[in-house]
Amino acid sequence: MNKTIRKLMFTEYKRLFYLIIIFIVSLFISAFIFILTGQGSMNNINYETISNLSILTIFLKTLKRNIIYFISIICLTCIGQSKIINGLFGLISVYYGLSVIYLVRTMQFDKFYFIITFTDYFIFFPLLFYFTYISNVISKYTKKSKKIESISNKFDIIISSYMKVAILFLFIVTVYSLCYSYYIIILSRMLVK
């Protein structure tokens, strides 16, 4: 990571705590939504349907699901919208909380579901959280820098440094999506046999 971004990260640790609070509140909201909507009936996962899909189809669906958030956050960071970034992270965290509840309930009758989805919970979401934190910090400075012409050079340095980090994260998400697609297809075919 660039020295400029690293320095900014160390000065804004309060934003990390703020994101953690948003995450915890979102998990409570997820539980509340789950209680309000009722538990409903849980269906078995159809691994045979998944195993019949092509790797390209799974990869494109996975990439689309994973990359939209990152691209949105990059755009919001460049225009200095930290409040919208927090709101978007809150929505994603509510979705994450609901999916964890679904995971726990599904594991009662389908243990393989955890094996298929655990990478999303232990690899992808921490990656998403860390990128949101970086973006949240940078968005504060891009908003401030744009207002004052005399520090436009500083703005350019911050944005160029951030874009390098953002491209790295987009690459990581793409590689993760590809590996995850292979992982799903291989496991699904093993379960069908």
DRENFIFI-872245 format. One record per residue (C-alpha): chain; residue in one letter; x, y, z. Coordinates in nm, 2 decimals. Example, Ala and Ser with C-alpha at 12.3 -4.5 7.8 and 13.67 -1.06 7.14 Angstrom:
BEGIN
<site mol="A" type="A" c1="1.23" c2="-0.45" c3="0.78"/>
<site mol="A" type="S" c1="1.37" c2="-0.11" c3="0.71"/>
END
This chain:
BEGIN
<site mol="A" type="M" c1="0.00" c2="0.00" c3="0.00"/>
<site mol="A" type="N" c1="0.12" c2="0.35" c3="-0.08"/>
<site mol="A" type="K" c1="0.28" c2="0.56" c3="0.20"/>
<site mol="A" type="T" c1="0.03" c2="0.84" c3="0.15"/>
<site mol="A" type="I" c1="-0.27" c2="0.61" c3="0.20"/>
<site mol="A" type="R" c1="-0.10" c2="0.43" c3="0.49"/>
<site mol="A" type="K" c1="-0.05" c2="0.76" c3="0.68"/>
<site mol="A" type="L" c1="-0.41" c2="0.85" c3="0.63"/>
<site mol="A" type="M" c1="-0.52" c2="0.51" c3="0.75"/>
<site mol="A" type="F" c1="-0.33" c2="0.55" c3="1.08"/>
<site mol="A" type="T" c1="-0.48" c2="0.89" c3="1.15"/>
<site mol="A" type="E" c1="-0.84" c2="0.78" c3="1.10"/>
<site mol="A" type="Y" c1="-0.88" c2="0.48" c3="1.33"/>
<site mol="A" type="K" c1="-1.21" c2="0.63" c3="1.46"/>
<site mol="A" type="R" c1="-1.36" c2="0.56" c3="1.12"/>
<site mol="A" type="L" c1="-1.28" c2="0.19" c3="1.17"/>
<site mol="A" type="F" c1="-1.47" c2="0.18" c3="1.50"/>
<site mol="A" type="Y" c1="-1.76" c2="0.36" c3="1.33"/>
<site mol="A" type="L" c1="-1.77" c2="0.09" c3="1.06"/>
<site mol="A" type="I" c1="-1.76" c2="-0.18" c3="1.33"/>
<site mol="A" type="I" c1="-2.06" c2="-0.01" c3="1.50"/>
<site mol="A" type="I" c1="-2.25" c2="0.01" c3="1.17"/>
<site mol="A" type="F" c1="-2.17" c2="-0.36" c3="1.12"/>
<site mol="A" type="I" c1="-2.30" c2="-0.46" c3="1.46"/>
<site mol="A" type="V" c1="-2.62" c2="-0.25" c3="1.43"/>
<site mol="A" type="S" c1="-2.68" c2="-0.40" c3="1.08"/>
<site mol="A" type="L" c1="-2.65" c2="-0.76" c3="1.23"/>
<site mol="A" type="F" c1="-2.92" c2="-0.66" c3="1.49"/>
<site mol="A" type="I" c1="-3.14" c2="-0.52" c3="1.20"/>
<site mol="A" type="S" c1="-3.09" c2="-0.85" c3="1.01"/>
<site mol="A" type="A" c1="-3.20" c2="-1.05" c3="1.31"/>
<site mol="A" type="F" c1="-3.50" c2="-0.82" c3="1.35"/>
<site mol="A" type="I" c1="-3.60" c2="-0.85" c3="0.98"/>
<site mol="A" type="F" c1="-3.57" c2="-1.23" c3="1.01"/>
<site mol="A" type="I" c1="-3.80" c2="-1.24" c3="1.31"/>
<site mol="A" type="L" c1="-4.05" c2="-1.00" c3="1.14"/>
<site mol="A" type="T" c1="-4.06" c2="-1.19" c3="0.81"/>
<site mol="A" type="G" c1="-4.10" c2="-1.53" c3="0.97"/>
<site mol="A" type="Q" c1="-3.87" c2="-1.82" c3="0.94"/>
<site mol="A" type="G" c1="-4.05" c2="-1.97" c3="0.64"/>
<site mol="A" type="S" c1="-3.95" c2="-2.31" c3="0.50"/>
<site mol="A" type="M" c1="-3.60" c2="-2.40" c3="0.40"/>
<site mol="A" type="N" c1="-3.54" c2="-2.59" c3="0.08"/>
<site mol="A" type="N" c1="-3.25" c2="-2.82" c3="0.00"/>
<site mol="A" type="I" c1="-2.98" c2="-2.68" c3="-0.23"/>
<site mol="A" type="N" c1="-3.00" c2="-2.83" c3="-0.57"/>
<site mol="A" type="Y" c1="-2.63" c2="-2.92" c3="-0.63"/>
<site mol="A" type="E" c1="-2.71" c2="-3.10" c3="-0.95"/>
<site mol="A" type="T" c1="-2.84" c2="-2.78" c3="-1.12"/>
<site mol="A" type="I" c1="-2.52" c2="-2.60" c3="-1.01"/>
<site mol="A" type="S" c1="-2.30" c2="-2.88" c3="-1.14"/>
<site mol="A" type="N" c1="-2.46" c2="-2.85" c3="-1.48"/>
<site mol="A" type="L" c1="-2.38" c2="-2.48" c3="-1.52"/>
<site mol="A" type="S" c1="-2.07" c2="-2.38" c3="-1.71"/>
<site mol="A" type="I" c1="-1.77" c2="-2.23" c3="-1.53"/>
<site mol="A" type="L" c1="-1.82" c2="-1.91" c3="-1.73"/>
<site mol="A" type="T" c1="-2.18" c2="-1.87" c3="-1.62"/>
<site mol="A" type="I" c1="-2.09" c2="-1.92" c3="-1.25"/>
<site mol="A" type="F" c1="-1.79" c2="-1.69" c3="-1.28"/>
<site mol="A" type="L" c1="-1.99" c2="-1.40" c3="-1.45"/>
<site mol="A" type="K" c1="-2.26" c2="-1.43" c3="-1.19"/>
<site mol="A" type="T" c1="-2.01" c2="-1.44" c3="-0.90"/>
<site mol="A" type="L" c1="-1.81" c2="-1.15" c3="-1.05"/>
<site mol="A" type="K" c1="-2.12" c2="-0.94" c3="-1.10"/>
<site mol="A" type="R" c1="-2.23" c2="-1.00" c3="-0.75"/>
<site mol="A" type="N" c1="-1.89" c2="-0.92" c3="-0.60"/>
<site mol="A" type="I" c1="-1.77" c2="-0.63" c3="-0.81"/>
<site mol="A" type="I" c1="-2.07" c2="-0.40" c3="-0.82"/>
<site mol="A" type="Y" c1="-2.01" c2="-0.30" c3="-0.46"/>
<site mol="A" type="F" c1="-1.65" c2="-0.23" c3="-0.51"/>
<site mol="A" type="I" c1="-1.71" c2="-0.01" c3="-0.82"/>
<site mol="A" type="S" c1="-1.98" c2="0.18" c3="-0.64"/>
<site mol="A" type="I" c1="-1.75" c2="0.25" c3="-0.35"/>
<site mol="A" type="I" c1="-1.47" c2="0.36" c3="-0.58"/>
<site mol="A" type="C" c1="-1.70" c2="0.61" c3="-0.75"/>
<site mol="A" type="L" c1="-1.84" c2="0.74" c3="-0.42"/>
<site mol="A" type="T" c1="-1.49" c2="0.78" c3="-0.28"/>
<site mol="A" type="C" c1="-1.37" c2="0.99" c3="-0.57"/>
<site mol="A" type="I" c1="-1.66" c2="1.23" c3="-0.52"/>
<site mol="A" type="G" c1="-1.61" c2="1.23" c3="-0.14"/>
<site mol="A" type="Q" c1="-1.94" c2="1.07" c3="-0.03"/>
<site mol="A" type="S" c1="-1.84" c2="0.90" c3="0.30"/>
<site mol="A" type="K" c1="-2.20" c2="0.91" c3="0.44"/>
<site mol="A" type="I" c1="-2.33" c2="0.72" c3="0.13"/>
<site mol="A" type="I" c1="-2.04" c2="0.48" c3="0.17"/>
<site mol="A" type="N" c1="-2.15" c2="0.41" c3="0.53"/>
<site mol="A" type="G" c1="-2.51" c2="0.36" c3="0.42"/>
<site mol="A" type="L" c1="-2.41" c2="0.12" c3="0.14"/>
<site mol="A" type="F" c1="-2.19" c2="-0.07" c3="0.38"/>
<site mol="A" type="G" c1="-2.48" c2="-0.09" c3="0.63"/>
<site mol="A" type="L" c1="-2.71" c2="-0.24" c3="0.36"/>
<site mol="A" type="I" c1="-2.44" c2="-0.49" c3="0.26"/>
<site mol="A" type="S" c1="-2.40" c2="-0.58" c3="0.63"/>
<site mol="A" type="V" c1="-2.77" c2="-0.64" c3="0.67"/>
<site mol="A" type="Y" c1="-2.76" c2="-0.87" c3="0.37"/>
<site mol="A" type="Y" c1="-2.45" c2="-1.04" c3="0.53"/>
<site mol="A" type="G" c1="-2.64" c2="-1.08" c3="0.86"/>
<site mol="A" type="L" c1="-2.94" c2="-1.24" c3="0.69"/>
<site mol="A" type="S" c1="-2.71" c2="-1.47" c3="0.49"/>
<site mol="A" type="V" c1="-2.54" c2="-1.58" c3="0.81"/>
<site mol="A" type="I" c1="-2.88" c2="-1.66" c3="0.97"/>
<site mol="A" type="Y" c1="-2.97" c2="-1.85" c3="0.66"/>
<site mol="A" type="L" c1="-2.64" c2="-2.04" c3="0.67"/>
<site mol="A" type="V" c1="-2.70" c2="-2.14" c3="1.04"/>
<site mol="A" type="R" c1="-3.05" c2="-2.26" c3="0.96"/>
<site mol="A" type="T" c1="-2.94" c2="-2.44" c3="0.64"/>
<site mol="A" type="M" c1="-2.67" c2="-2.63" c3="0.83"/>
<site mol="A" type="Q" c1="-2.93" c2="-2.81" c3="1.03"/>
<site mol="A" type="F" c1="-3.02" c2="-3.02" c3="0.72"/>
<site mol="A" type="D" c1="-2.74" c2="-2.94" c3="0.47"/>
<site mol="A" type="K" c1="-2.38" c2="-2.94" c3="0.61"/>
<site mol="A" type="F" c1="-2.23" c2="-2.90" c3="0.26"/>
<site mol="A" type="Y" c1="-2.38" c2="-2.55" c3="0.23"/>
<site mol="A" type="F" c1="-2.13" c2="-2.42" c3="0.48"/>
<site mol="A" type="I" c1="-1.84" c2="-2.58" c3="0.29"/>
<site mol="A" type="I" c1="-1.96" c2="-2.41" c3="-0.03"/>
<site mol="A" type="T" c1="-2.01" c2="-2.06" c3="0.12"/>
<site mol="A" type="F" c1="-1.76" c2="-2.03" c3="0.40"/>
<site mol="A" type="T" c1="-1.51" c2="-1.84" c3="0.17"/>
<site mol="A" type="D" c1="-1.76" c2="-1.56" c3="0.13"/>
<site mol="A" type="Y" c1="-1.78" c2="-1.52" c3="0.51"/>
<site mol="A" type="F" c1="-1.42" c2="-1.56" c3="0.60"/>
<site mol="A" type="I" c1="-1.24" c2="-1.42" c3="0.29"/>
<site mol="A" type="F" c1="-1.46" c2="-1.20" c3="0.08"/>
<site mol="A" type="F" c1="-1.64" c2="-1.01" c3="0.35"/>
<site mol="A" type="P" c1="-1.32" c2="-0.92" c3="0.55"/>
<site mol="A" type="L" c1="-1.18" c2="-0.80" c3="0.21"/>
<site mol="A" type="L" c1="-1.49" c2="-0.59" c3="0.15"/>
<site mol="A" type="F" c1="-1.48" c2="-0.45" c3="0.50"/>
<site mol="A" type="Y" c1="-1.12" c2="-0.34" c3="0.47"/>
<site mol="A" type="F" c1="-1.17" c2="-0.18" c3="0.13"/>
<site mol="A" type="T" c1="-1.47" c2="0.01" c3="0.27"/>
<site mol="A" type="Y" c1="-1.26" c2="0.13" c3="0.55"/>
<site mol="A" type="I" c1="-0.98" c2="0.25" c3="0.31"/>
<site mol="A" type="S" c1="-1.24" c2="0.42" c3="0.09"/>
<site mol="A" type="N" c1="-1.42" c2="0.58" c3="0.38"/>
<site mol="A" type="V" c1="-1.10" c2="0.74" c3="0.50"/>
<site mol="A" type="I" c1="-1.00" c2="0.86" c3="0.15"/>
<site mol="A" type="S" c1="-1.35" c2="1.00" c3="0.08"/>
<site mol="A" type="K" c1="-1.31" c2="1.24" c3="0.37"/>
<site mol="A" type="Y" c1="-0.99" c2="1.38" c3="0.22"/>
<site mol="A" type="T" c1="-1.12" c2="1.39" c3="-0.14"/>
<site mol="A" type="K" c1="-1.42" c2="1.60" c3="-0.02"/>
<site mol="A" type="K" c1="-1.20" c2="1.84" c3="0.17"/>
<site mol="A" type="S" c1="-0.93" c2="1.87" c3="-0.10"/>
<site mol="A" type="K" c1="-1.18" c2="1.94" c3="-0.38"/>
<site mol="A" type="K" c1="-1.31" c2="2.25" c3="-0.19"/>
<site mol="A" type="I" c1="-0.97" c2="2.42" c3="-0.18"/>
<site mol="A" type="E" c1="-0.79" c2="2.49" c3="-0.51"/>
<site mol="A" type="S" c1="-0.46" c2="2.55" c3="-0.33"/>
<site mol="A" type="I" c1="-0.44" c2="2.18" c3="-0.23"/>
<site mol="A" type="S" c1="-0.55" c2="2.04" c3="-0.56"/>
<site mol="A" type="N" c1="-0.20" c2="1.88" c3="-0.60"/>
<site mol="A" type="K" c1="-0.26" c2="1.69" c3="-0.27"/>
<site mol="A" type="F" c1="-0.60" c2="1.58" c3="-0.41"/>
<site mol="A" type="D" c1="-0.43" c2="1.44" c3="-0.72"/>
<site mol="A" type="I" c1="-0.18" c2="1.25" c3="-0.51"/>
<site mol="A" type="I" c1="-0.45" c2="1.11" c3="-0.28"/>
<site mol="A" type="I" c1="-0.67" c2="1.01" c3="-0.58"/>
<site mol="A" type="S" c1="-0.39" c2="0.85" c3="-0.78"/>
<site mol="A" type="S" c1="-0.27" c2="0.66" c3="-0.48"/>
<site mol="A" type="Y" c1="-0.63" c2="0.54" c3="-0.40"/>
<site mol="A" type="M" c1="-0.69" c2="0.44" c3="-0.76"/>
<site mol="A" type="K" c1="-0.38" c2="0.21" c3="-0.75"/>
<site mol="A" type="V" c1="-0.52" c2="0.05" c3="-0.43"/>
<site mol="A" type="A" c1="-0.87" c2="0.02" c3="-0.59"/>
<site mol="A" type="I" c1="-0.73" c2="-0.15" c3="-0.90"/>
<site mol="A" type="L" c1="-0.55" c2="-0.39" c3="-0.68"/>
<site mol="A" type="F" c1="-0.87" c2="-0.47" c3="-0.49"/>
<site mol="A" type="L" c1="-1.06" c2="-0.51" c3="-0.82"/>
<site mol="A" type="F" c1="-0.80" c2="-0.76" c3="-0.94"/>
<site mol="A" type="I" c1="-0.82" c2="-0.95" c3="-0.61"/>
<site mol="A" type="V" c1="-1.20" c2="-0.96" c3="-0.63"/>
<site mol="A" type="T" c1="-1.18" c2="-1.09" c3="-0.99"/>
<site mol="A" type="V" c1="-0.93" c2="-1.36" c3="-0.90"/>
<site mol="A" type="Y" c1="-1.14" c2="-1.45" c3="-0.59"/>
<site mol="A" type="S" c1="-1.45" c2="-1.48" c3="-0.81"/>
<site mol="A" type="L" c1="-1.27" c2="-1.70" c3="-1.06"/>
<site mol="A" type="C" c1="-1.13" c2="-1.93" c3="-0.78"/>
<site mol="A" type="Y" c1="-1.47" c2="-1.94" c3="-0.61"/>
<site mol="A" type="S" c1="-1.64" c2="-2.04" c3="-0.93"/>
<site mol="A" type="Y" c1="-1.41" c2="-2.33" c3="-0.98"/>
<site mol="A" type="Y" c1="-1.45" c2="-2.42" c3="-0.61"/>
<site mol="A" type="I" c1="-1.83" c2="-2.43" c3="-0.64"/>
<site mol="A" type="I" c1="-1.84" c2="-2.63" c3="-0.96"/>
<site mol="A" type="I" c1="-1.59" c2="-2.89" c3="-0.83"/>
<site mol="A" type="L" c1="-1.77" c2="-2.93" c3="-0.50"/>
<site mol="A" type="S" c1="-2.11" c2="-2.95" c3="-0.67"/>
<site mol="A" type="R" c1="-2.00" c2="-3.22" c3="-0.91"/>
<site mol="A" type="M" c1="-1.84" c2="-3.41" c3="-0.62"/>
<site mol="A" type="L" c1="-2.17" c2="-3.39" c3="-0.43"/>
<site mol="A" type="V" c1="-2.37" c2="-3.51" c3="-0.72"/>
<site mol="A" type="K" c1="-2.16" c2="-3.82" c3="-0.78"/>
END
